[in-house]
Amino acid sequence: MFIQRLEDILESWHETASLEWRPVTGAAVIGLTLSVVYIVWQHCFTADRWVFLLDNANLAIHEAGHPILGLLVPGLAVYGGTLFQLLFPALFAGHFWRQRHGLGWSVALVWFGESLLSVGRYMADARAHELPLVGGGDHDWTEIFSRWSMLTWDTGIAGITRLIGLGVMLAALFWAWKRWRSARVCRRLRRSPGDRMFSADGKTRMRR
């Protein structure tokens, strides 16, 4: 039963992967680029390292994750915040992947990458305790790293997490640019001979 279910899932994924992605426009790529630049600036060159829209959403999701996971598995409640914070953008990415919505997929990946930057910021504070905590409660990553006997590694693990987040965002941006460029090339190739014109030197040139 399990093997059959797994085979059905893999077949569904294969069918989805064979479908054509919706095109990404040049304006969308520019907007996504500006968004990534803003996120990187906020996280790397400001003291707060806070992206107002995304991190307020992340915070709400994070705080909701603790009691939800705590109800299911009480001993793992401390992991619920970070888990939910990363799970939500991952679910959106999965949805847009199934829909073959190129822009939505890219935006969801940027959100996921930014969430990793936010998690890294929280990790790095495990010993310093400089960040304000909602309700003044316990620090998640102090507890988590203490359970793992890795508290002294907090800044190193945080740096790796932030680097991965940055890589995810840049990969999403590059992928969106590739989709736009691919669609642009296809449009040029599909143009009819009537779309061509002759320049003054007699050479055939494509109208832009």
N, C-alpha and C positions, 0 to 999 in steps of 0.2 A: 504493500500500500504506500509506504513512504517512498520507495524507489519510483513507483509510478508517478507519484505527486512531484517528485524532484524532476523527473523526465519532462513532465508537463510544463513545469516552470522554466526549465532550460529551453524547451521548444518555443515557449512564448517569448522569452528573451531574444532568442535567435530571430524570430519573426519580426520583433520590434526593431532589432538592430539592422535589419535589411531594409527598413523603410527610410525614405528620404527625409532629411531634416528640413524644417521650414527655414527660409533664408533669413539672414541677419543683415539689416540695413547699415549703411555707413554711418548714419546718424546715431544708431544704437551703439555701434562700436565706439564712436566719439564719446557718447554719454557714459558708457561703461568705463572707458579709459579715465575720464575725469573723476568718476566715482572712486576708482581704484587709487588714483593719485591722492585724492582727498583722504581716503582711509589710511593710506601709508603715511601721509603727512601727520594726521592726527595721532597715530600710534607711535611714530618714530621721532617726531619733532615737537611735540607738545607735552607739557607736564602731566596733564590729565589722562592722556591716551584714551580718549573717549569719543566715539562717533555717536552723536546724539540720537539719531533715529534708530540705528541698528542696535546700539548697546542698551538703549532703554527697552527695546523689544527683547533682547537677549536676557536682560535682568529679570523681566517679568516671567519669561519662560524658565529661566534658571530657578527662580524662587518657587515656581509651581512644581518643578521636578522633585524637590525634596519630599513634600508630603505625599505626592502620588506614588513614588517608588517606595517611600517609607511604609505606606499602607500595604504594599505587595510584599516587600521584604524589609522589615524594620531595620535590620543591621546594615543595610546598604543605602539608607536614606541620604547619607552624606555624598554619595556619588550621583544622586538624582539630578542635582542642579546642572553639573557639567554635562551629564549624559543627555538630558533634555535639550540643553543649549546647542549641542552638536547634532542631536537627532532631528530637530525641526528643519533646519536648512537641508539636511541630507534627504529627508522625506520630500521636500519641495523639489530637490534636484532629481530624485527618482521619478516624481510625477512628470516633470517637464521632459525627462529623458524618454519616458513612455509615450508622451505626446509628440515627441520629436520637435519640440519648441526650442529652437536654438538660443534665442535671447533669454528665455526663462531659465534654461539650463545654466547658461553662463552667469546670470544674476544670482541664482541659488548657490552656485559654487563660490562666487565672490562672498556671499553671505556666510557660507561655511568657513571660508578662509579667514574672514574677519572675526568669526566666533572663536577660531583657534587663536588669533591674536589676543582676544579678550581673555581667553582661558590662560594663555601664557602670562598675561599681566597679573592675573590672580595667583597663578602658581609662584611667580617671582616674589610675591608678598607673603609667602608662607611663614617666614621667620621675621621679616621686618614689621609686619602688621601696621602698615601705614595707610592702607586703603580703608575708606569708610565702609562698614558692613551694614546691610539692611537689618534694622532691629538690634544692632549691636551684638549679634549672636556669635557663635564660634566660627572660626575660619576653616572653610572646607578643606583647603589644601594643607593646612597645618595638621589636621586630623588624618587626611589621606596619606601624606608623606610620612607621618609618624607611624601609621599602621604598617607601611612598607619599609620602615627604617631607612628612609631616603630623604629625611628633612634637610640635611646639609647639601643635597643635590638640587634644591629647589630652583635656583637661578639657572643652572645648567639645563635642566629639563625644560624650564620655561623658555629659554633661548631656542632650543630645538623645536619646541611647539610653535613658537612665533615664526621661525624660519619655514616650517611646513605650511603654516597659514599663508605666509607671503607667497610661497611657491604655488599653492592652490589658486590664489587670486591671479597671479601672473599667467598660470596655465589656462585659466578660464578666459582671460583677456586674449591670449594668443589664439586659443581655439575659436573665439568669436571672430577675430580678425581673419583667420583662415577660412571660416565659413563665408564671410562677406567677400573675400577675395575670390573664392571658388565660384560663388554665385555671379560675381562680376565677370569673370572669365567666360562662364557658360553663356551669359547674355551676349557677350561679344561674338562667340562662336555661332550662336543661333541667328545672328543677323543675316538677312537676305542680301543678295548681290545689289539690290536696289538701295541698300543703305550705304553703299560705298560711293566715294566721290574721287575725282581726279584733281590733284594739286597742280600748281603752275608748272612743275617740272615733269608732268605727265605720269607721275607715279600714283598708284592707287593707294588711297588712305582711307581708314575707317573713321566714320563720323563719331564724335564723342558726345 
